[in-house]
């Protein structure tokens, strides 16, 4: 795993409260509900994958199910990005603080390059 994945994000780009805890500025309840539902479904898919491996199922069938889980996780990531853009990024970019805005641009680019391919 690349070392930069464990790098601490700059506080100026964080969706954090004054205590330093990294929490979202705002969470859209519909997006949160959709993510929770999708994650529960993914959890079931993972259990199904474990069972397929335990039962020595045909490898292409398992690979097909792995691809399905990966796509479902990408859907969660897209929803999280949507929420981040609507709340955290919008707040930072509208703040009038050039350092905070630049840090958010950098954070968004890092997210896109590293995770949302």
Secondary structure per residue as TSV (DSSP state, phi and psi in degrees):
chain	resnum	aa	ss	phi	psi
A	1	X	-	360.0	133.9
A	2	X	-	-61.8	144.1
A	3	X	G	-62.5	-31.7
A	4	X	G	-69.0	-13.2
A	5	X	G	-70.4	-22.4
A	6	X	G	-100.0	4.9
A	7	X	-	-69.2	138.3
A	8	X	-	-74.8	132.7
A	9	X	-	-73.1	147.9
A	10	X	-	-64.3	140.6
A	11	X	G	-60.1	-30.1
A	12	X	G	-68.5	-20.1
A	13	X	G	-100.6	-7.7
A	14	X	S	-72.5	148.8
A	15	X	-	-87.7	59.4
A	16	X	B	-114.1	153.4
A	17	X	-	-85.1	178.4
A	18	X	T	-64.3	-19.2
A	19	X	T	-75.5	-10.1
A	20	X	S	94.0	-10.0
A	21	X	-	-69.7	135.4
A	22	X	B	-84.4	103.2
A	23	X	-	-132.7	149.6
A	24	X	-	-65.6	143.0
A	25	X	S	-63.9	-42.0
A	26	X	-	-151.4	146.1
A	27	X	-	-126.5	119.7
A	28	X	-	-67.2	120.9
A	29	X	H	-59.7	-33.8
A	30	X	H	-69.6	-41.0
A	31	X	H	-65.8	-42.4
A	32	X	H	-61.1	-44.7
A	33	X	H	-63.7	-42.1
A	34	X	H	-63.8	-41.5
A	35	X	H	-65.7	-43.0
A	36	X	H	-61.5	-42.9
A	37	X	H	-62.5	-47.0
A	38	X	H	-63.6	-40.9
A	39	X	H	-66.5	-35.8
A	40	X	H	-64.5	-39.7
A	41	X	H	-65.4	-42.4
A	42	X	H	-62.1	-40.5
A	43	X	H	-57.0	-42.4
A	44	X	H	-65.9	-39.5
A	45	X	H	-63.0	-39.1
A	46	X	H	-64.9	-43.0
A	47	X	H	-60.2	-39.3
A	48	X	H	-63.7	-39.3
A	49	X	H	-63.1	-42.6
A	50	X	H	-59.6	-42.4
A	51	X	H	-65.0	-42.1
A	52	X	H	-60.1	-43.0
A	53	X	H	-65.5	-45.7
A	54	X	H	-58.2	-35.1
A	55	X	T	-90.3	7.4
A	56	X	T	55.2	44.0
A	57	X	-	-66.7	164.0
A	58	X	-	-61.2	127.1
A	59	X	H	-53.5	-45.7
A	60	X	H	-60.4	-31.3
A	61	X	H	-66.9	-40.6
A	62	X	H	-66.7	-43.8
A	63	X	H	-60.2	-39.5
A	64	X	H	-61.2	-41.8
A	65	X	H	-69.9	-35.3
A	66	X	H	-61.3	-43.8
A	67	X	H	-61.8	-36.6
A	68	X	H	-64.0	-43.0
A	69	X	H	-64.6	-42.9
A	70	X	H	-60.5	-41.8
A	71	X	H	-66.2	-39.2
A	72	X	H	-63.2	-40.6
A	73	X	H	-65.8	-37.2
A	74	X	H	-62.1	-35.2
A	75	X	H	-63.0	-40.8
A	76	X	H	-63.1	-44.0
A	77	X	H	-62.3	-39.6
A	78	X	H	-63.4	-41.4
A	79	X	H	-64.1	-41.4
A	80	X	H	-64.5	-39.8
A	81	X	H	-63.9	-42.3
A	82	X	H	-58.0	-45.6
A	83	X	H	-65.5	-42.3
A	84	X	H	-61.7	-42.0
A	85	X	I	-67.0	-41.6
A	86	X	I	-67.8	-34.5
A	87	X	I	-110.3	-70.6
A	88	X	I	-65.0	-52.4
A	89	X	I	-64.9	-44.0
A	90	X	H	-59.0	-42.2
A	91	X	H	-63.5	-44.9
A	92	X	H	-65.9	-41.4
A	93	X	H	-73.0	-27.9
A	94	X	H	-89.7	-2.4
A	95	X	S	-67.2	-22.7
A	96	X	S	82.9	-0.7
A	97	X	-	-96.9	108.3
A	98	X	H	-59.7	-36.7
A	99	X	H	-67.7	-41.3
A	100	X	H	-66.0	-41.5
A	101	X	H	-63.7	-45.6
A	102	X	H	-63.4	-41.2
A	103	X	H	-61.4	-38.1
A	104	X	H	-69.0	-43.0
A	105	X	H	-56.1	-46.6
A	106	X	H	-61.6	-43.2
A	107	X	H	-62.6	-43.8
A	108	X	H	-63.0	-43.9
A	109	X	H	-62.5	-41.9
A	110	X	H	-61.2	-43.9
A	111	X	H	-60.2	-46.7
A	112	X	H	-63.1	-48.9
A	113	X	H	-65.3	-38.8
A	114	X	H	-88.6	-32.3
A	115	X	H	-125.2	-24.6
A	116	X	-	-111.7	45.9
A	117	X	-	-80.7	360.0
